[in-house]
Every structure is written in C-alpha cells, then in structure tokens.
Amino acid sequence: MRAISLILVVGMIFHGCSNHDGLSEKQLKEYQNKVIEGNNRNAYVLLGEYYYNQGNYNEFLSYSLIMSYKHNNKEMIHNVYMDLLSIFTNKRFCTTKDFKLLSDDQKKLALFFLNDGAEQNQIGCIDELEKLYRNGWGVEKNIIKADSLKKHLDRQMFKK
C-alpha cells in the first residue's frame, strides 16, 4: 500500500512539472467520470495534478473521498487527510508538522480520517499518527501510543 501511495505522489510530482492547466472541459469531465464511476487511478492522478496546479484543493478532496469510500480504496484515506491539510493550511505540499497549525475543529476532522485509516491498517495513516504522538505536533505527546503505533506499523510493513 505504501508503494501505491508513493507511486501516486511521485506521479503527481512528475506530471506536476508539465502544464495540465489547459485541460479541456471535455477532458476534465472524462477524468471526473472515470474516477466517480470507474475507480480509475490514472484519472485520479490527472485530476490531482490539475486541481493542485490550480491550488483548488477543495475540489480534489471530493475525488479522494470517492476513491476512499465509494470505491473502498482504503489506501486513499491518507490522501483525504493530506487534502484536508492542504485546504486548512493553503499549502500545496504539507508535512506532518503542519498538523499543529490547524484549529481544534480542523484537528478533530483530520484525526477522524487518520484514525479511520489506521483502523483499516493503512500504513500512511499509521505512520502519520505515530509521528504526531511521538513529537506532540498538534496533539498531546504520548510516547506509549507512538510506540504502539510504531510496532503496529512495523508488523504491517513486514507483512508486505
């Protein structure tokens, strides 16, 4: 799962270097339909490039939610979390530390998705939670919880 997330991120960065701002309305609708109806990862990545190049994180969040929950692609839950960070911080590229910039309500929403992903053994979400608790970035520092998450993460990594 981590490899899939990494491929998506690398793909978005690689394609982000090219100009996808000029998508026709027809192409945009085609990609949107492929994600909504067909669970198409390539269309999802292309939509990500398009919306992130425009700074339109709000629009892309809906497609991450569709991939995660309509199509049951649980590895995409981490993308939902990252989209929320981008929306709340207005940053294209966010890091774990950016979580501490969120309001309490924003943190609750972001933690909902991180915890949901962690409960479903989504590696990116487990890793993110471990870092937050280990460093106390926006949450109360909790080394015991961080260590437990790290052990769980290690078990998941060695299963692959």
TISE-573650 format. One record per residue (C-alpha): x, y, z; residue in three letters. Coordinates in steps of 0.2 Angstrom, whole numbers, padded with zeros to 4 digits, always signed. Layout:
residues N
XYZALA;...
END
This chain:
residues 160
+0000+0000+0000MET;+0014+0012+0004ARG;+0021+0008-0013ALA;+0005+0013-0021ILE;+0004+0030-0011SER;+0022+0033-0016LEU;+0018+0030-0034ILE;+0004+0042-0034LEU;+0014+0055-0025VAL;+0029+0053-0037VAL;+0016+0053-0052GLY;+0008+0069-0046MET;+0025+0077-0044ILE;+0032+0071-0061PHE;+0016+0076-0070HIS;+0015+0092-0060GLY;+0031+0098-0069CYS;+0021+0098-0085SER;+0006+0110-0089ASN;-0010+0102-0086HIS;-0019+0119-0083ASP;-0025+0118-0101GLY;-0037+0103-0099LEU;-0052+0105-0110SER;-0069+0104-0101GLU;-0072+0088-0111LYS;-0056+0080-0104GLN;-0060+0086-0086LEU;-0077+0078-0087LYS;-0070+0062-0094GLU;-0057+0061-0079TYR;-0070+0065-0066GLN;-0082+0052-0073ASN;-0068+0039-0074LYS;-0065+0042-0055VAL;-0083+0043-0050ILE;-0090+0028-0060GLU;-0074+0018-0064GLY;-0062+0019-0049ASN;-0049+0024-0061ASN;-0032+0028-0053ARG;-0024+0036-0068ASN;-0039+0048-0070ALA;-0037+0052-0051TYR;-0019+0056-0053VAL;-0023+0068-0068LEU;-0036+0076-0058LEU;-0025+0078-0044GLY;-0012+0087-0055GLU;-0025+0098-0062TYR;-0033+0104-0046TYR;-0017+0105-0036TYR;-0009+0116-0050ASN;-0023+0127-0048GLN;-0022+0127-0029GLY;-0040+0120-0029ASN;-0038+0108-0015TYR;-0056+0108-0011ASN;-0062+0101-0027GLU;-0049+0087-0027PHE;-0054+0082-0009LEU;-0071+0075-0016SER;-0062+0064-0028TYR;-0051+0057-0014SER;-0066+0054-0003LEU;-0074+0045-0018ILE;-0059+0034-0021MET;-0058+0030-0002SER;-0076+0027+0002TYR;-0086+0024-0013LYS;-0073+0013-0021HIS;-0067+0006-0005ASN;-0048+0010-0009ASN;-0043+0012+0009LYS;-0025+0017+0005GLU;-0033+0033-0002MET;-0038+0038+0016ILE;-0021+0046+0018HIS;-0024+0056+0003ASN;-0040+0063+0011VAL;-0030+0068+0026TYR;-0017+0076+0015MET;-0030+0086+0005ASP;-0038+0092+0021LEU;-0020+0098+0027LEU;-0018+0107+0010SER;-0036+0115+0012ILE;-0033+0120+0030PHE;-0016+0127+0028THR;-0017+0133+0010ASN;-0001+0124+0006LYS;+0002+0113-0009ARG;+0014+0102+0000PHE;+0012+0098+0018CYS;+0022+0089+0031THR;+0017+0081+0047THR;+0022+0096+0057LYS;+0009+0106+0048ASP;-0005+0097+0058PHE;+0000+0108+0073LYS;-0006+0124+0063LEU;-0024+0118+0062LEU;-0038+0124+0073SER;-0045+0112+0086ASP;-0060+0108+0075ASP;-0049+0105+0060GLN;-0038+0093+0070LYS;-0053+0083+0075LYS;-0058+0081+0057LEU;-0041+0077+0051ALA;-0039+0064+0066LEU;-0055+0056+0061PHE;-0048+0051+0044PHE;-0031+0046+0051LEU;-0039+0035+0064ASN;-0051+0028+0051ASP;-0036+0024+0040GLY;-0026+0017+0055ALA;-0040+0005+0060GLU;-0040-0002+0042GLN;-0021-0004+0043ASN;-0017+0010+0031GLN;+0001+0012+0033ILE;+0002+0031+0028GLY;-0011+0035+0042CYS;-0002+0024+0055ILE;+0014+0032+0051ASP;+0007+0050+0052GLU;-0002+0046+0069LEU;+0015+0039+0076GLU;+0024+0055+0071LYS;+0011+0066+0078LEU;+0010+0057+0095TYR;+0029+0055+0096ARG;+0033+0073+0094ASN;+0017+0081+0101GLY;+0013+0090+0085TRP;-0004+0097+0087GLY;-0009+0083+0099VAL;-0003+0079+0117GLU;+0013+0070+0116LYS;+0011+0051+0120ASN;+0026+0040+0118ILE;+0017+0025+0124ILE;+0004+0027+0110LYS;+0018+0032+0097ALA;+0027+0016+0102ASP;+0012+0005+0100SER;+0008+0013+0083LEU;+0026+0010+0078LYS;+0025-0008+0082LYS;+0009-0010+0073HIS;+0017-0001+0058LEU;+0032-0012+0058ASP;+0021-0028+0058ARG;+0011-0021+0043GLN;+0027-0017+0034MET;+0034-0034+0036PHE;+0018-0042+0030LYS;+0021-0035+0013LYS;
END
